[in-house]
Amino acid sequence: MKAADHFRAMRDKSPEEAKFFWSGGPIEVAERTWFQSRFSGVTAFETDEGIVLVDSGMAPLAPALAALLREKTAAPIHTAIFTHGHFDHAFGLKAFLQAGQPQPRIVAQRWILGRFERYERTSRYNAAVNARQFGGSAERAEPGGEYDNFRGPELMPDTLFDRELAFRVGGLQFQIHHCRAETDDHCWVWCPQRSVVCSGDLIINAVPNAGNPQKVQRYPWDWADGLRRMAALEPATACVPVTAVRSSAIGKKSSAC
């Protein structure tokens, strides 16, 4: 069964039942802050200057994600943050832009550019690996097929940072922290006024894939340290990919979404 078939089969199921294949939203996780998910999650912080968008989904599913968000707000995208360069986080931004709006600032950790360059050089190999992992056979890695998606996104980051970056939009503060984990370019986002942390793939609805012979290097010690740093903030809400279930896994009395 293809991944898309799994998602269709789990439509309207509870997060507990659907697990990795949950889809839903928009959920208001804090004041003027919405989470929605199709394969991976997107968090939108509405401010008086526009939306700060954390991640953007994969390109084929981004229009559906954007439509969910637009049920709540018509504000333009002011800033987009890519937590890392995987295709289900950094490739769907164009679908969220309002007609005629200027291109938003796009923030990412500096090593994301090297990731996109590597995708271009090793696209056929990566397609075969993912087809084997998610589809059961490398024979499904045909050019133009479901797993042929290793390249740079249409809208590339224009604001790069190394270890940390802090900025304000519409009076709202955002802090971005680099943390090698599932990828070397990974980061997580903290919005203190709304007590929301966006983990990217530091938290997933499964045991973390901290390394296997076919994947590039992953970083379990840094990964664990990043989880502890997020937990120490005691956020009211932790927005993590896919799931939208209440949890105390991050902070006190937190909701994970």
C-alpha positions, 0 to 999 in steps of 0.5 A: 500500500502506498503512503497516500493510501494509508493516509486515506484509510486513516482519514477521520481517525483519532490521533491515537488510532491513526498514529503516523498517518494522522491528518487534521487541523487547523487546531488553535494551540495558543492565541492566534497560533494554528497547527495543521498536518498532512504527513507532516505538521505546519505551525502558523503564528499570526502577528500584526505584521503577518504570519511566521510559518514553521515548516511548510509540508511537502509540495504535493500536500501543501495546498491542502495544508494552506487551505486549512490555515486559510480557514482561520486567517488571510494574513500574508506570510511574513517569515518562514522557518524550515526546521530542516531540509527534508522534503516534507518540511521545506518544499511546500512554502509557495502554496501558503503565499497570498496572491501578490504578496512579497516573497517572505523571509525564509530562515534556516540553519546554514548547513541546509544548503549543503543538504540540497546540493547533495540531494541534487548529486545523489537523487537516484540513490536517495530515491531508491533508499526511500522507495525501499524504506517506505514502499517496500522495494527500490523498483518503485524509485522510477524517475518521476515517480513517488520517491523521485523528490530529491532536489532543492525547493522552489523557494530557497532560504535567504536568511541563514544562521549557525548556532542560534537566531532571535528576531521579532515579528509584530512584537512576538519574539522567536528563538531558533536553536540549531540541534543536530539530530535527524539531520545535521541542519536541524533546528527547533523554534521557541516562541516565549510569549505564546509558550509554544515550542516547535520541535521539527523532527526531534520528536516524531510519533515513533521511536527515533530513527537515530541511524541505520546503514543506508542513511547519512550520519545522525546524531543521537547525543545532540538529539537527546540534549535538544530534547532536554533543552526543550523540556526545560522550557516547560512550554504550554504547547509542543508542536511536533510533526503529524500528531495532535494528541495531548501529552505531558512528554514535553514540559508540564501540562503541555499539549503536543500537536 
